[in-house]
């Protein structure tokens, strides 16, 4: 089996739709949008639903799954990844003079958990950005641009915690407004557990 790394971002529950809107702003639109049903309206989300028969969710569903094509500023790791896939010339568009090149990466599998599996109820939601396998997992690990994008989401929406999940371990790169690089044995620890663990090891 190949590698299955992911970026796990935790936000306050009330931020869930704002964060999803922010992700959509950086994603290539899917022609058949997903529909999320609210009591007073339907929200058209231009993303591909992943693993779902049909394309409709209720806003109260415990989780939502999407397959995304996200756009990142080119760095050496992204350029090498695209070249290995023989897609080095497939960019979102030529940059304006003085601007950085933006490259599309996908599919990236996003699962949003309103109820975190095997955990008691919490006021947090989890955005889990997964990969298609070993090559993309290594790209996630190596690319400073991809790390910067996920950091930007945490900063913009006052995220509680960010963990890079390496399967056997995790790297905490954001906790309560502070950037860091702390290794934890279990990538699925909740933010409050991580906070307690780091306090004990100071």
HELIX and SHEET records of a PDB file:
HELIX    1   1 UNK A   13  UNK A   15  5                                   3    
HELIX    2   2 UNK A   16  UNK A   25  1                                  10    
HELIX    3   3 UNK A   76  UNK A   84  1                                   9    
HELIX    4   4 UNK A  134  UNK A  142  1                                   9    
HELIX    5   5 UNK A  144  UNK A  156  1                                  13    
HELIX    6   6 UNK A  191  UNK A  200  1                                  10    
SHEET    1   A 8 UNK A  48  UNK A  49  0                                        
SHEET    2   A 8 UNK A  63  UNK A  73 -1                                        
SHEET    3   A 8 UNK A 102  UNK A 113 -1                                        
SHEET    4   A 8 UNK A 124  UNK A 130 -1                                        
SHEET    5   A 8 UNK A   6  UNK A  12 -1                                        
SHEET    6   A 8 UNK A 161  UNK A 165 -1                                        
SHEET    7   A 8 UNK A 170  UNK A 175 -1                                        
SHEET    8   A 8 UNK A 178  UNK A 184 -1                                        
SHEET    1   B 3 UNK A  41  UNK A  45  0                                        
SHEET    2   B 3 UNK A  34  UNK A  38 -1                                        
SHEET    3   B 3 UNK A  56  UNK A  58  1                                        
END                                                                             
